[in-house]
Structure formats: C-alpha cells, structure tokens
Amino acid sequence: MERMLRNLTTVLLLALLALALPAAAQRASSAAELDAADNGLLVLSYHDVRDDVLEKSDADAYAVSTQNFAAHLDWLSAHGYHPVSLSQLVKASRGEAKLPPRPVLLTFDDGLRSVYSRVYPLLRAYNYPALVAVITDYVDMAPGRTIDYGYRPFGHDDFLTWDQLREMQASGLIELASHTDNLHHGVQSNPQGNQTPAVITRIYDPKARRYESAQEYEKRLRDDLGRSVQRIEKELGVRPKAIVWPYAAYNQLSNDIAEQLGMPVSFDLEGRSTPVTADLHGLARLLVTSNPNITSLAFELRRNVNLDGTRALQIDMDSVYDSDPAQQARNLDALIERVKRIGPTHVYLQAFADPDGNNTADALYFPNRHLPMRADLFNRVAWQLKTRAGVKVYAWLPVLGYELPDAAQRAALGIQSPERDGMYRLDFTKPQARQIIKDIYEDLAINSYFEGLLFHDDGYVRDTELAQLPQEGSDGGRTQALIDFTLELRDSAQRWRPKLGTVRNLYAQPVLEPQSAAWFAQRLDLFNQAYDRTALMAMPWMEGSRRPQRWMDRLVVAVREHDPDLKHTMFELQTVDWRTQTPISGEQLRAQIRRLQAQGVRHFAWYPDDFIADKPSTQDARAAMSARNFPYPEK
C-alpha cells in the first residue's frame, strides 16, 4: 500500500512538472524578449574579484565576489548574451564580420592580480574572451613601492606581472588595452587645490600661479601614452588597439593622440550599451559596483533609464561668491550640505557673473579669453558638488548675453534692436561675435569639469530684429537658426568634455500662444528635437496669472500637443514671486509638483534655490525635489 502511494505521488509530481514546463518556457521566452529590448553592444566594467567581498558595504565598492562573478557569467549565458573579443569588435566596425546577437564585452580595469588568479580560470572554463586594461607603471611597480588604491595601499603583489599577462594573452582569450602609463590619478586643477583626473586637467601650479599651457598639456599626454604603448609592445609583442580612460575622463585631443599611437578604440563609463559603428571612440560601459548578485545585475540591465525622472536645482554662483574668502568658503559649505540633504539628480550651476541683475554676463567664473574673470570658482564648486553631493553638474551660460568690456566692440557686435525692453545680446550672425561666444564655451570646457549645458533664457530674437534671418515659417526659420548656433556652442565645449547633456530654457508664452513663437524665436517641438531636455519656465506668477493652478493645467495640455508622453519637457517652477519679492510657500510648491505628477509630468527643476537662507526649506525641498527612493533622513 505504501509503495502504491509513493508511485502515485511520483506520477502526480511528474504530471505537475509536465504542466509547469510550458509556463516555465513561456517565462523564459518573456525574459528573453525583455532582455532583447536593447540590441547594442553591452560592455561590462569590472575591477577586483575576490573570494571575501562582503555582500554589502565592502571597503572596496568596485570589488565583486568570485561567486557573484561566476553567477554573472551563468546569467549572461542563460539569457542569450554572446561574449565577444576586442578583435571581433574592430572587424565588425570595419564591415569585415558581423557580431553575434546580443554581444557583450567583458573588461577588467587596472590590471589587478585577481584577473589572473580568479577571473582567468573562470573565463577558460566558459571559453569567454575578455579585455584587460593595464596601467603599465603599476605592472612595473618595484617591490616595496605602494600606491593609494582607495581603501588600502596596493603594492607589487596586487597587480599583474608581465609573465602572467603573456600567459593569458597566449591563451587567445585575453587581449590587452592601455589604461595609460601613469595617469590614473588626480592632479591640482584650480587655486583652491581640487584634484581632478590627470587626463583632462590643465595642471595648476600654485607656486607659479598659472595653469599648464596647451603645449605642455599635450606633451604630457603624448609622452605618457607613448610609454604605455611601448612597454606593452616590448613585453607582449603587440601594440594595444584600445585605451580605457581612467575615471572615464577623456577629450578629443586625448582620443586623437591615442589613435595616432595605434589605439582607434576607447572606452568610458557613460551609458550602458552602444551601437557598433566605424567610430569606436567613447564606447559606453556599465560599471559593476557594490558586488551585485544576479538579481541586481539583471535589474540594472533591464531597467529603462529613459523612465528616470530629473530633479534639478538651478543655483546662482553669485550667491556663492564673496570678496571675503572665508565667507565664500562658508557659502560653498552651505550649498554642498543643502544639495546633499535634498538629493536631486542635477544642479544647473551659474558659470557667469551678473551682479547688476540685468540677465546678461558682466564677467565669468572661469579663465577665458574675452570677459573679466570675477573669480576662478566654477571648477571648484562644480567638482565639490559632484564628489561631495553626488549630483550631475550642468554649466549654466548665456547664449547671446555677454557684455564685452570694450564699449566700442560691445556696440559694434550687439543686436541693433528697435525694442527698448529687451536685454543686451550679441549678434550671432556676425562672425566675430559668433566666434567670441564659441571661445567662451570652449574656455569653460578646458578649465572645468561638468556633464552638461543649460542654455540661458537670453536665447531669443524678436521678429523686429536681425532682418537677415529667415522668417519663422513652418520649418522654424529663426528658431532653427538659434538652435543651430547653440549646437555649435555645445560642439565647442564637447571637444574637451565629450557626451555633454543639453538643456535649454523656454518661455511659456510660445507654448500657450503658438502665434507668439515668432516674437521669441522659440518653439517647444523644435527644442525637444534638438536638446535632451527643454526647461520650460512654468512660472505663473512671473507671467502675471491670477489663477496659477488653472494656468499650469493649461500649460500641461499645451505641452502634450508636442510631447504627448512628457518625455523631454522639464517643468521649471519659480520659488519666488518676483513681483512682490516674496517666497512661494513650500506647501504651494509641493502641491504644484504633486498635481503635475498626477498629470504625468516626470521632470522638474526650480529657481531660485536660496541655500543661504534655506528657502524653500530643506524639509520642503527634500519632499519636493529629492530623487531618492526614500528622501527622508533615516534615524
């Protein structure tokens, strides 16, 4: 009887398993379809792999446990990813071969010893290729020497040897990339002493009180990369085809030098996947941090980053600046502390000085060729915000509003306007004025670290101005001419700061009253095509509305005509009623944002943010503008 029951139980279990198999297959199929949403090249960036990495809060945030790394390889294999080599990638870019579906390139930075002791055996077991990026000065490190590697000093035994690299290369699975010879560190980048990545920084010499010249900077890069290539070629017999930039910090000049040295492929850490084209510079990589298990890795790979909302504070540098260095330092501390407590995604940081409040630049906060420098401050504040408050910093600059110090030049290059209520603007149709503004954007990028640009609200042209421009028309005409100029400004900066995000201020009137677009040379539909975000000035009190809520509701409806899913339009709120110089209450601001969110708005900014007087209050700001999952302080 007991045997019969066991047999019956077995039959029932097998039957249930048979019924479950189609469902499991369906789930697997669904997972594969989900993963297949992004068909670009996926590049994963690993560093150290150790047996003893803590599940959470390990001292080395970039370390992954051997167990989790092996699980990553299993998961990639089970979900249809095909590991590829650098050589396959180069051939595909030349049209000589095709990559398999869902290609993934495994990369390992810094040339740590664990690549040989932990990673290489697993790669051989799976027969997976990989790219190892070595800092040649570290491979050559003499016994007894150490370098600061974050959580502890690292010495000779922590890095790969040339013999180990030769063995791995001989297997056919491992290719080598340069990670520079000795540029994996920070150098002084401003008078205040900040250390920023050596590859992109013009070194500041505090004794000579000057910055490295363009010639000195280029020579330093060329000498270092040349040494790295020579060492790899001497020890391994082949020149590296790729460079992995330390800290993902590079520019067009560094890429040009690398290519001249035989490295046409370069990698950064901006983005998660990238299409494979003839240009293989700046390939996106996903940085693997915090020792993710397969659940965390799968979540990150499947997460749609386009659904992430923006929360931005627009900050006046004029409020940070003070002629008293001690007070200026206190102002900066107050800004950093407030931003860190609020937890937005972005800070749009003023890079120009406007002490007279006429909405144009009288001076700049960075070294430049054309305007006075009020203080060498932008790079300092931007770097502190990035490293201490953990936000992306966008540089906020005028498009046309620069008051040149020479009165005759200012008059000759300005827009000759019949209107008397507008601000001073340079005439961007004049080649000299155009070049001056492009120089300013380039100088900003040469001297500062930032991740995007906010084009100021001075970027407008009245229909009574600049008659040589085409009329508005359905194709945009004057609007498009201004857009094209801003994209030239982006390109001037992007030579020194690649992959810059772009945001541009837009007045609400052209959205609510489309017939007024010609009066501003601004259109939401064209802005959303040209920029990553349009910062729509959703400011009912500034527009004189007596019914702010109704005005805002109308604005949302009008925006949806051009941006149905509200993907590109950011609603920038005012925190002060400038008519009466009184703050908008925190309760009103929170209610505005809740109502807009209920209508589908994803992206928010506000201006001004008074970090000195704590207005809006940190409590209100945290509730309204934090991007954290849990924005409140934990006790």
VENCORUR-V101510 format. One line per field, one symbol per residue. ss: DSSP state (@ for helix, = for strand, . for the rest). phi: phi as a letter, one per 40 degrees, with the letter a starting at -180 (. if undefined). A space follows every 50 residues. Layout:
BEGIN
ss = ???
phi = ???
END
This chain:
BEGIN
ss = .@@@@@@@@@@@@@@@@@@@@@@@@@@@@@@@@@@.....======..== .............==@@@@@@@@@@@@@...==..@@@@@@@@....... ..=======..=.@@@@@@@@@@@@@...=====.@@@@......===.. ..===@@@=..@@@@@@@@@...=====.......===......===... ...==....==..@@@@@@@@@@@@@@@@@@@@@@@.....===.@@@.. .@@@@@@@@@....===.....==.....====..==......@@@@@@@ @@..@@@...=====.@@@@....@@@@@@@@@@@@@@@@@@...===== .==.......=.==........=....@@@@@@@@@@@@..======... .=....@@@@@@@=...........=....@@@@@@@@@@@@@@@@@... .====......................@@@@@@@@@@@@@@@@@...... ======..@@@@.@@@@@@@...@@@@@@@..=====..........@@@ @@@@@@@@@@........======.==....==..@@@@@@@@@@@@@.. ..=====..=....=..@@@@@@@@..........
phi = .cccccccccdcccccccccddcccccccccccccccbbcccbbbbbcbb cbcccbgccbcccbcdccccccccccccbgcbcbccccccccccgcabcc cfcbbcbbcggccccccbcddcccccfbcabbbbccccccccdgcbbcbg cacbbdccbcbccccccccccgcbbbbcbgcabcacbcbaccgcbbdccb bcccccccfacdcdcccccccccccccccccccccbgbcccbbbcdgfba accccccdcccgbcbbbbbchbaaccbccbcgccbcccbgfcccccccdc ccccccccccbbbcbccdcccaccdcccccccdcccccccccgccbbcbc bbbbccgcgbccabbacacbbdccacbccccccccccbbgbcbbcbbccb cbcccccccdccbcccbccbbcccacccccdccdcdcccccccdccbaba babbcccccabcccbfcccccdgcchfcdcccddcccccdccccdbbcfc cbbbcbccdcccbdccdccbfbacccccccbcabccccbccccgccbdcc cccccccccccbbdcfcbcbccccbbcccbfbcccdcccccdcccccccg cbbbaaacbccccfbdddccccccbccccbccccb
END
